[in-house]
């Protein structure tokens, strides 16, 4: 695929940083957004330290979003609503990839938080009615993403109601070595993806592991979706 | 493991029948329960046709439950509450493995149904306070289970609050060739398992596939849970 300009809203946390490293390594331009320009630039320097040839910059969230073609949302859920509300004018009709899992950690257990709109991604779509919101990347372990020499063995299930945005996100996901992207249906399915993160984090704790997901039973070759010639772009 | 006597509540549907075939093939005694003794016996005959040496019988749900040591619940969700309420005295303090995913199919889409207790398995535990309820087996494809010659490549994530019941269910799951059982934490996590079934069914539809789940990142050897020496029994 041709290089994309990817803006990360809240890109200084581990998940945003890990994805930024992988996409920078694949030749995409990355703009790390933060509420603090200093922390954005520190995060950009971390990407540069991992990927010497990275095209990477750190900016205020709003400037990052304006400079990006695809916006990846990697904020903590606590800041999800207010952050996206404030950025709505800057985001406009862009593709928004929501990576957020609304989870709470209490008494050694992890649980999913109820979201009035159904899911974090559905909340994003409600706040950004012009944008093409897609849900993806919830199940990639941040630590594994940071280890560039590690080939991931993982499927990224992508949900969304905008076919073109979904296909572009699936193509982007497959830029990460070892990742296969799968069409997981409409945005309404995003809740099941987000909440399943709680199971993976429970397994990580029980087994001291860094888990990811593989869907078995779908042939890699000819594994494109069934209708409308939407073969997975590779 | 030593042979168990497994009672299936609502064992005439595809998921119950598929599990019954696999466990009968592994040498366990299987009692298929139904509201209709005729349909129970027809289902038992189907198991026998697949596994000539099967120890299998078909009975009324209540009689099946009384005869079983472990009760597997494979009813449609529409009948889940009333069936378990009626069977509570017969089930008593037994191990109950809830396999039910509360899903609705509407307009070509699949969605998870809200359950007041949180999940089908949590509903079972509320209705059966003496029993040790475990949630498992949601993600095994019924068609694949019926093909005895097919080695499954799947993980069964098991959730529950009763450690011994969970371990016994994990050992049972690993009687199915190719299945690895994983401790997915407390029963409260069962909702995320049940709802994720909607994603697998969406993928089945999009890719004309029979999907199952693999968790990557957990070493098969020495992959036992972390605490209290609860190594997965094999």
Boltz contact constraints between the chains, C-beta under 6 A:
constraints:
  - contact:
      token1: [A, 153]
      token2: [B, 216]
      max_distance: 6.0
  - contact:
      token1: [A, 183]
      token2: [B, 206]
      max_distance: 6.0
  - contact:
      token1: [A, 184]
      token2: [B, 199]
      max_distance: 6.0
  - contact:
      token1: [A, 184]
      token2: [B, 202]
      max_distance: 6.0
  - contact:
      token1: [A, 185]
      token2: [B, 202]
      max_distance: 6.0
  - contact:
      token1: [A, 189]
      token2: [B, 199]
      max_distance: 6.0
  - contact:
      token1: [A, 189]
      token2: [B, 202]
      max_distance: 6.0
  - contact:
      token1: [A, 192]
      token2: [B, 195]
      max_distance: 6.0
  - contact:
      token1: [A, 192]
      token2: [B, 196]
      max_distance: 6.0
  - contact:
      token1: [A, 192]
      token2: [B, 198]
      max_distance: 6.0
  - contact:
      token1: [A, 192]
      token2: [B, 199]
      max_distance: 6.0
  - contact:
      token1: [A, 195]
      token2: [B, 192]
      max_distance: 6.0
  - contact:
      token1: [A, 196]
      token2: [B, 192]
      max_distance: 6.0
  - contact:
      token1: [A, 196]
      token2: [B, 196]
      max_distance: 6.0
  - contact:
      token1: [A, 198]
      token2: [B, 192]
      max_distance: 6.0
  - contact:
      token1: [A, 199]
      token2: [B, 184]
      max_distance: 6.0
  - contact:
      token1: [A, 199]
      token2: [B, 189]
      max_distance: 6.0
  - contact:
      token1: [A, 199]
      token2: [B, 192]
      max_distance: 6.0
  - contact:
      token1: [A, 202]
      token2: [B, 184]
      max_distance: 6.0
  - contact:
      token1: [A, 202]
      token2: [B, 185]
      max_distance: 6.0
  - contact:
      token1: [A, 202]
      token2: [B, 189]
      max_distance: 6.0
  - contact:
      token1: [A, 206]
      token2: [B, 183]
      max_distance: 6.0
  - contact:
      token1: [A, 206]
      token2: [B, 225]
      max_distance: 6.0
  - contact:
      token1: [A, 206]
      token2: [B, 226]
      max_distance: 6.0
  - contact:
      token1: [A, 207]
      token2: [B, 218]
      max_distance: 6.0
  - contact:
      token1: [A, 207]
      token2: [B, 223]
      max_distance: 6.0
  - contact:
      token1: [A, 208]
      token2: [B, 226]
      max_distance: 6.0
  - contact:
      token1: [A, 209]
      token2: [B, 217]
      max_distance: 6.0
  - contact:
      token1: [A, 209]
      token2: [B, 218]
      max_distance: 6.0
  - contact:
      token1: [A, 210]
      token2: [B, 217]
      max_distance: 6.0
  - contact:
      token1: [A, 211]
      token2: [B, 215]
      max_distance: 6.0
  - contact:
      token1: [A, 211]
      token2: [B, 217]
      max_distance: 6.0
  - contact:
      token1: [A, 212]
      token2: [B, 216]
      max_distance: 6.0
  - contact:
      token1: [A, 212]
      token2: [B, 217]
      max_distance: 6.0
  - contact:
      token1: [A, 214]
      token2: [B, 214]
      max_distance: 6.0
  - contact:
      token1: [A, 214]
      token2: [B, 216]
      max_distance: 6.0
  - contact:
      token1: [A, 215]
      token2: [B, 211]
      max_distance: 6.0
  - contact:
      token1: [A, 216]
      token2: [B, 153]
      max_distance: 6.0
  - contact:
      token1: [A, 216]
      token2: [B, 212]
      max_distance: 6.0
  - contact:
      token1: [A, 216]
      token2: [B, 214]
      max_distance: 6.0
  - contact:
      token1: [A, 217]
      token2: [B, 209]
      max_distance: 6.0
  - contact:
      token1: [A, 217]
      token2: [B, 210]
      max_distance: 6.0
  - contact:
      token1: [A, 217]
      token2: [B, 211]
      max_distance: 6.0
  - contact:
      token1: [A, 217]
      token2: [B, 212]
      max_distance: 6.0
  - contact:
      token1: [A, 218]
      token2: [B, 207]
      max_distance: 6.0
  - contact:
      token1: [A, 218]
      token2: [B, 209]
      max_distance: 6.0
  - contact:
      token1: [A, 223]
      token2: [B, 207]
      max_distance: 6.0
  - contact:
      token1: [A, 225]
      token2: [B, 206]
      max_distance: 6.0
  - contact:
      token1: [A, 226]
      token2: [B, 206]
      max_distance: 6.0
  - contact:
      token1: [A, 226]
      token2: [B, 208]
      max_distance: 6.0
